Amino acid sequence: MKVLICGYGRMGQEIEAALLSRGHEVTARVDPDPNRGDARSLSAELLNGSDGVIEFSLPGGVVTNAAIYYSAGVAAVVGTTGWEADRDAVREIYHAEKAGAALLYGSNFSIGANLFRVMSEFAAQIIGPIQDYDVMMFEKHHSGKQDSPSGTAITVAESVLNAHPRKNRIVTNRLDRRIEPNELHLASLRGGSVPGTHSVEFDSPADTISITHTARNRGGFALGAVLGLEWLSGRTGFFSVEEFIEDVVAQARRTHD
Ligand SMILES: NC(=O)c1ccc[n+]([C@@H]2O[C@H](COP(=O)([O-])OP(=O)(O)OC[C@H]3O[C@@H](n4cnc5c(N)ncnc54)[C@H](O)[C@@H]3O)[C@@H](O)[C@H]2O)c1
């Protein structure tokens, strides 16, 4: 595919490496920073000759950019975070089907982290009904991380809650009391250079079952975004990364059956 990269910061550069490693061609790198990329602003003309675009930039431009992707009829993967308030406005742009126009968005494009969420949800579904087992979660990140718990941890906790018959509340603060049986405790630890570790533990008097995802670098996000763009080929509409992963898992199950 011929792909334009929008936002040529840390992730944009990872995206370029992932695109080239999968045999794709980069048509342009758009970034307002004069020291980054080869085009300063996005336009429909710049997208002429591209099949798709991958955006990891800043949230302020997402609605304007999505309108350009849609009118140019190119498939778009948007990994930029922090535009939840504009989600409906972008969804509205994609409400009418238009040839080639499809947008896939998500706050975590790592295939591994998404599979970890699916596995945690499935584990909660099959272990949850067994009274002996409780469930808890923790996550660790480097000292530079601004927020806690991580967005990924919250998404995984929500998936566990969704599937678990006895849990209906996530508790993220320090507990100065006993935990209630309906509560899922999610703890955060910050320090060092840890790139991101998430764990779900099912614990009984006899044993512990742990599911852990450990990120090593940004390459996993970039590869997931490129695979997401390939998945969009032939589709039209507005999709979340969760829908993309559900489809990947369903395909794997069909192959196995
Ligand atoms: N979805 C995921 O899996 C995932 C993973 C990592 C990071 N992110 C998100 O991706 C985004 C970028 O992260 P990063 O680490 O590369 O940040 P970064 O600061 O290194 O790069 C962002 C780049 O976007 C450029 N930019 C700003 N406005 C722009 C616009 N309107 N058009 C094009 N480029 C523009 C900036 O000049 C900068 O070079 C952030 O929102 C981050 O939270 C998402």
Ligand as a Chemical Component Dictionary entry (heavy atoms), coordinates in Angstrom:
data_LIG
# 
_chem_comp.id                   LIG 
_chem_comp.type                 NON-POLYMER 
_chem_comp.pdbx_formal_charge   0 
_chem_comp.three_letter_code    LIG 
# 
loop_
_chem_comp_atom.comp_id 
_chem_comp_atom.atom_id 
_chem_comp_atom.alt_atom_id 
_chem_comp_atom.type_symbol 
_chem_comp_atom.charge 
_chem_comp_atom.model_Cartn_x 
_chem_comp_atom.model_Cartn_y 
_chem_comp_atom.model_Cartn_z 
_chem_comp_atom.pdbx_ordinal 
LIG N1  N1  N 0  -2.854 4.198  20.071 1  
LIG C1  C1  C 0  -1.669 3.757  20.501 2  
LIG O1  O1  O 0  -1.388 2.548  20.494 3  
LIG C2  C2  C 0  -0.646 4.760  20.929 4  
LIG C3  C3  C 0  0.642  4.350  21.307 5  
LIG C4  C4  C 0  1.591  5.340  21.625 6  
LIG C5  C5  C 0  1.233  6.699  21.540 7  
LIG N2  N2  N 1  -0.042 7.029  21.181 8  
LIG C6  C6  C 0  -0.466 8.422  21.007 9  
LIG O2  O2  O 0  0.047  8.879  19.750 10 
LIG C7  C7  C 0  0.235  10.287 19.789 11 
LIG C8  C8  C 0  1.665  10.637 19.385 12 
LIG O3  O3  O 0  2.562  10.056 20.305 13 
LIG P1  P1  P 0  4.141  10.290 20.135 14 
LIG O4  O4  O 0  4.770  9.574  21.265 15 
LIG O5  O5  O -1 4.568  9.977  18.734 16 
LIG O6  O6  O 0  4.214  11.863 20.376 17 
LIG P2  P2  P 0  5.312  12.906 19.822 18 
LIG O7  O7  O 0  5.115  14.138 20.638 19 
LIG O8  O8  O 0  6.656  12.266 19.759 20 
LIG O9  O9  O 0  4.845  13.180 18.306 21 
LIG C9  C9  C 0  3.655  13.863 17.950 22 
LIG C10 C10 C 0  3.958  14.611 16.649 23 
LIG O10 O10 O 0  2.718  15.097 16.107 24 
LIG C11 C11 C 0  3.025  16.350 15.516 25 
LIG N3  N3  N 0  1.764  17.076 15.305 26 
LIG C12 C12 C 0  1.119  17.941 16.123 27 
LIG N4  N4  N 0  -0.013 18.395 15.538 28 
LIG C13 C13 C 0  -0.070 17.812 14.307 29 
LIG C14 C14 C 0  -1.000 17.891 13.230 30 
LIG N5  N5  N 0  -2.098 18.640 13.292 31 
LIG N6  N6  N 0  -0.740 17.163 12.111 32 
LIG C15 C15 C 0  0.367  16.373 12.031 33 
LIG N7  N7  N 0  1.266  16.275 13.033 34 
LIG C16 C16 C 0  1.050  16.972 14.151 35 
LIG C17 C17 C 0  3.990  17.006 16.493 36 
LIG O11 O11 O 0  4.712  18.062 15.891 37 
LIG C18 C18 C 0  4.876  15.809 16.843 38 
LIG O12 O12 O 0  5.989  15.692 15.960 39 
LIG C19 C19 C 0  -0.153 10.706 21.215 40 
LIG O13 O13 O 0  -1.511 11.093 21.201 41 
LIG C20 C20 C 0  0.029  9.421  22.020 42 
LIG O14 O14 O 0  -0.762 9.392  23.192 43 
LIG C21 C21 C 0  -0.967 6.090  20.876 44 
# 
loop_
_chem_comp_bond.comp_id 
_chem_comp_bond.atom_id_1 
_chem_comp_bond.atom_id_2 
_chem_comp_bond.value_order 
_chem_comp_bond.pdbx_ordinal 
LIG N1  C1  SING 1  
LIG C1  O1  DOUB 2  
LIG C1  C2  SING 3  
LIG C2  C3  SING 4  
LIG C2  C21 DOUB 5  
LIG C3  C4  DOUB 6  
LIG C4  C5  SING 7  
LIG C5  N2  DOUB 8  
LIG N2  C6  SING 9  
LIG N2  C21 SING 10 
LIG C6  O2  SING 11 
LIG C6  C20 SING 12 
LIG O2  C7  SING 13 
LIG C7  C8  SING 14 
LIG C7  C19 SING 15 
LIG C8  O3  SING 16 
LIG O3  P1  SING 17 
LIG P1  O4  DOUB 18 
LIG P1  O5  SING 19 
LIG P1  O6  SING 20 
LIG O6  P2  SING 21 
LIG P2  O7  DOUB 22 
LIG P2  O8  SING 23 
LIG P2  O9  SING 24 
LIG O9  C9  SING 25 
LIG C9  C10 SING 26 
LIG C10 O10 SING 27 
LIG C10 C18 SING 28 
LIG O10 C11 SING 29 
LIG C11 N3  SING 30 
LIG C11 C17 SING 31 
LIG N3  C12 SING 32 
LIG N3  C16 SING 33 
LIG C12 N4  DOUB 34 
LIG N4  C13 SING 35 
LIG C13 C14 SING 36 
LIG C13 C16 DOUB 37 
LIG C14 N5  SING 38 
LIG C14 N6  DOUB 39 
LIG N6  C15 SING 40 
LIG C15 N7  DOUB 41 
LIG N7  C16 SING 42 
LIG C17 O11 SING 43 
LIG C17 C18 SING 44 
LIG C18 O12 SING 45 
LIG C19 O13 SING 46 
LIG C19 C20 SING 47 
LIG C20 O14 SING 48 
# 
